[in-house]
Amino acid sequence: MAPFGLLTLEVERKFSRLAVQPLTLAGGHPPFRSLRYLGLRSMHDIYYDLDGLLSSKGIWVRKRDGDWEAKIKDGGNFQNSRFMEMRNPEEISLHLRLSTGISQTELTNFGLRELASFTTFRQSWVADDDFTIVQDTMDFDNHMNAL
């Protein structure tokens, strides 16, 4: 379990699948200095909410491959977004209590109901040793590209 206060800030930009060409070293504008393929992996997500209460506040709680995570919107919009990420169930519980009044633990799924369950297949690259680029394909044939 991670200690309290250890948060990750994720900044992402989403792209339409039609707007993304196959990644190549010369494919960026300007061209990438380096592009390293990290491979393909799969992950299973189960998202939870309570009658839209969390999503209306920009909070997304999920179990990814059996581990709890929360993403809390910290700015931006759908296409250009910024999230604080939590992976400590005690910290997630505390945040839910402070922001929604829900006062339960991961043992009861934080008092939430399952909203969606799906598998994502993710290809990843690192461009110019600075940026991670991912292409996600969900098992219901949805595609998302993010930087």
N, C-alpha and C positions, 0 to 999 in steps of 0.2 A: 504494500500500500504506500502510495506517495505521501509525503508530509503535506500538511496544510500550506497554502500559500504558493505552491508550485504550479503556476498556470502557464498554459501555452497560448500564444496569440497567433491565430491563423488568419492570414489575409489571402483571399482568393478572388480570382476573376474567372467567370464562367464563359465558355464559348460554345456557340452552336456547332453541332457535329459537322454541318455543311461548311462552316467557316474554317475548319481545321484541316490542313493538308497533312499527309503523312510526314512525320518529323524526320528531317535530315539535317546534317551539319550545315548545309547551305540554305536551309529552309526558313531561317529567321530573317527579320528585317530590322536592323542589319543582320547579316548571317551570324550564327552562333560561333563563338571561338572554340567551344567544345560541347559535345553532346554525348552523354553516357546513358545507355539503356540499363535500367535496373531490373527489368523482368516483369513477369505477370504473376499476380497473386489473387486469391479470392478471399472474400470475407463475408460473413453472414451478419446482417443487422436486423434487430428488432427495435422499432421505434415505439415510444410510449407517450401518452398524453392523457388529459382528462377533459373531455368535451371541448377541446381547442384552447383550454386555459394556458398551456405552456406555449403553444405556437403563436398565440395572440401576443405574447410577451417576448417573442424572439428566442425562446428556449427550446432546445431539442435534446431530449434524453433518449439514449439508445443503449442497447447491449450489443457490442461488436465482438463476435466470436466469444461470447460469454462474459466479457468484461464491460462494466458500466462506464459510460462516457456522457458528458453533457457539453453542448455547445450553446453559448449564450451570445446572442447578437450584440456586437459592440460598435456598430456603425455600418454605413453603406446601404446598399439596396440588394436586390436579388442577384444582379449580374456582378457587381463589385461589392463584396461583403467582407466583414471583419468579425471574427468570433473569438471569445475567450473559451478555452477548452479545459474541462475538468475530468480527471480520471479517478479521483478518490471518492468512493461512495459516501463517506462521512461529509465531505465537502459539498458533494452534490445535494445531499439531504439538507444541509444547512442553507445552501442557496435557495432550494425550493421552499423551505420554511420561511425565509426572509422575503422572498419575492412573491409567493403565492399563498402562504399560510398552510400549505400541506406539510404535515409533520410526521412523516413515516420514513422507514429505512429501506435499504435495498432488499431486505428479507421479505417485504410485502410489495416489491416493485415500486417503492416510494408512493404507494397509494394510487398508482396510475394504471391505465388499461392499455393493452397492446393496440397499436394503431396500424402498423405495417410490418411485414417480415419479408425480407428478400436477400438474395445473394448478389454481390457486386464482384466483377472481375476487373482488376485494376492493372493497367500498364503504366510504368513510371519511367521518367527520364530526369537527369540533372543537366541543365544547360548552363554553360559558362561557370560551373562550380558554384553557382549562386541560387538558381531557381529550380524548384521541383515542378515538373509538368506531369499531370496525370490524365489518363483517359479511362473513364469508368464506363462499363457496360453492365447494366443490371439484368437479372434473369427474366425480367418482363419486357426486355428489348428496349429499354430506355438508355440513352447515351449521354454522358456529361464529360466535358473537357474543362480542366481548370489549371490555372497557373498559380 
